[in-house]
Amino acid sequence: MNKEHSLRIYKMSFASVYPHYVSKVEKKGRTVAELHQVIKWLTGYDEKGLAETIADKRNFEDFFNQAPAYQPLAHKITGVICGYRVEEIDDPIVQKTRYLDKLVDELAKGKAMEKILRK
């Protein structure tokens, strides 16, 4: 992954991507509540904190750096997203962003919540 691509992810606002996550999961019959469960599991944000990150258009760098309780089991998220193996991405913010993308993909593909949450 090149540096320019990484910088774009750092600066991209979570709020700009969030509607795409919602659309993706709803098209596949999943709910916003399930999406929020996945986001909360990864980041520790509660509903209020999640709403604040969207309202203040926090970028992905701040979104992850300010996460109340980043998931210690995130390293168990594996697989390919956007052509990259998530477990091999060196940049921590890009990796966390791709972890979230991977979880949203798994939710949209109908995977059971306990598997998505690595239980």
N, C-alpha and C positions, 0 to 999 in steps of 0.2 A: 504494500500500500504506500503510495507516494505521500510526501509531506504536504503537498497542496490539498490532497483529498482529506488528510487528517485535520488540517487547519479549518477546512470547510465544516467538518463535523463539530469541531470545538465551538465555532461561531453560530452554528445553526440553532435556532430556538426550539426547545422541546414543544412549545405551543404550535409551531408550524408543522410539526410531524404528527402530533397527537391526533388531529382529525383523520389522518390517513390510517393510523392504528385502529381508531374506532370504526371507520368504514370497512377496513379489511376484516375485522372480526365479526362485525354485524352482517356482512355479506355472506358469511359462512355459518350464520345462525348462533353465534356466540354473543354475549352481552357486554355492555360497558362495565357492569359490575365485575365480570370475570376479568376483563382487561385491567381494571383497577386492582384486583386481587394480585394479578401477576406483577404489575408495576410496584405495588406495595411490598410484595415479597422480595423483589430485587433491591429496592431502595430504602424501605422503611418509611416512606412518606405515608401519612394518613390522608383522608379525604380533603381536609383543610389545606394541608401542605401541598398536595397535588394541585388543588384549585389555585393556590397562590403561585406555583411555578408556571402554570398556564397563563394566569392573569398578568404576571410581570414579565412574560416572554423570556424567561431564563434560558440561556444557552445550555447546550449539553454539558459543557465543561462545568458550569456552576450547578446544573441539575445534579450531576453525580458527585461533585465535590461537597455539596451542601446536603447530600442525602443523609437523613437521620440515622439510618442503620443499614449500611450496604450489606447485602447478603453474603455471609462467609462461604456458602455452598455454591456461589456463582461459578467457581472453577469447574463445577460438574456439568456446566452447559457446554456442549460440544456440537460440532457439525459445521456445515458450510452455509454462509449467508453472504450474498453479493459477491460470490466467487472466492471468498476467503474462509479458511478454517478459523472459527472464532477463538479456539484455544491456542492458536499460533500468532495472534495479533499482539505485537509488542507494545503499542501505545495504549496505556491504561484507559484513557477516556474513549478512544475509538473501540477498544475491546468491550467496555461496558455498554456502549451504544449498540454494538453488534450483538451482545448478549441479549439486550432488550429486544432488538429486532428478531432474534432467533426465538425468544419466548412468545412474541406476538405471532410469529409464523406457526409455531406449534399449537397455539390456541386456535388460530384460524383453520388449521388442518384437522381440528377435532380431537387432538390428543387429550387424554384424561388429565384433569387438573393436578392430581397427585403426582403424575409423571412430570408435568411441566414444572412443578414446584420441587422437583428432585427429592420426593419423600420416599 
